[in-house]
Amino acid sequence: EIVLTQSPGTLSLSPGESATLSCRARQSVSSNYVAWYQQKPGQAPRLLISGSSSRAPGVPDRFSGSGSGTDFTLTISRLEPEDFAVYYCQQYAGSPRTFGQGTKVEIK
Amino acid sequence: QVQLVESGGGLVKPGGSLRLSCEASGFKFIDYYINWIRQAPGRGLEWLSYISPSGNTIFYADSVKGRFTISRDNAKNSVYLEMTNLRADDAGVYYCTRELRPYYEFLTGYYLWGQGTLVTVSS
């Protein structure tokens, strides 16, 4: 099982600032099959990034993903009020699929 | 309308059973793997299981292996999750999901999610 560890647990930022979220895998994720999701209270998660860096349809370009092997990053440039949420990374290269524990981006 | 709709959640006693359903509409169901994911109250996402379009390939998380059974009926555009010997830590919102691209293309994350169905395990 590929274990994913996200950091930090909570990120306190102001609108307009940039956020950098980390996702580290205990072993290499083949084909960079890492996705990022955003979840707001009471809602289902929303796919933001697939394949480490490909934005899903309709996702604003202020969201970007990068990384390979064991280290992956989600960057949100110029935080908008609607971006304050919990973010999860996931690997879908191996079975079982696994999620990180999440990073909460909160308003400072 | 492209959507997944879960149903079947509810209150069940520890040791009891429940069958969740996930009905798809608006897309070619037989082209997609379907996954079940759950979220305990106030907790993160936990992947549980997937089933291939034909139903021949199935995988489970260790936490539910031997207690949960996934199946699908392509004629009804539906996937099911039969849950037995339920425990308190099985409580949460259960989502079914679909990838962005069909199975014969490249793998992606989960683009389509249902609204979730709530399972409560309590005596």
HADDOCK unambig.tbl for C-alpha pairs under 7 A between the chains (distance, minus, plus):
assign (segid A and resid 35 and name CA) (segid B and resid 109 and name CA) 5.40 0.50 0.50
assign (segid A and resid 44 and name CA) (segid B and resid 113 and name CA) 6.62 0.50 0.50
assign (segid A and resid 44 and name CA) (segid B and resid 115 and name CA) 6.18 0.50 0.50
assign (segid A and resid 46 and name CA) (segid B and resid 111 and name CA) 6.94 0.50 0.50
assign (segid A and resid 47 and name CA) (segid B and resid 109 and name CA) 6.77 0.50 0.50
assign (segid A and resid 47 and name CA) (segid B and resid 110 and name CA) 6.23 0.50 0.50
assign (segid A and resid 47 and name CA) (segid B and resid 111 and name CA) 5.34 0.50 0.50
assign (segid A and resid 50 and name CA) (segid B and resid 108 and name CA) 5.57 0.50 0.50
assign (segid A and resid 50 and name CA) (segid B and resid 109 and name CA) 5.43 0.50 0.50
assign (segid A and resid 51 and name CA) (segid B and resid 108 and name CA) 6.53 0.50 0.50
assign (segid A and resid 96 and name CA) (segid B and resid 60 and name CA) 6.77 0.50 0.50
assign (segid A and resid 96 and name CA) (segid B and resid 61 and name CA) 5.80 0.50 0.50
assign (segid A and resid 97 and name CA) (segid B and resid 47 and name CA) 6.21 0.50 0.50
assign (segid A and resid 98 and name CA) (segid B and resid 47 and name CA) 6.15 0.50 0.50
assign (segid A and resid 99 and name CA) (segid B and resid 45 and name CA) 6.46 0.50 0.50
assign (segid A and resid 99 and name CA) (segid B and resid 46 and name CA) 6.60 0.50 0.50
assign (segid A and resid 101 and name CA) (segid B and resid 44 and name CA) 5.69 0.50 0.50
assign (segid A and resid 102 and name CA) (segid B and resid 44 and name CA) 6.53 0.50 0.50
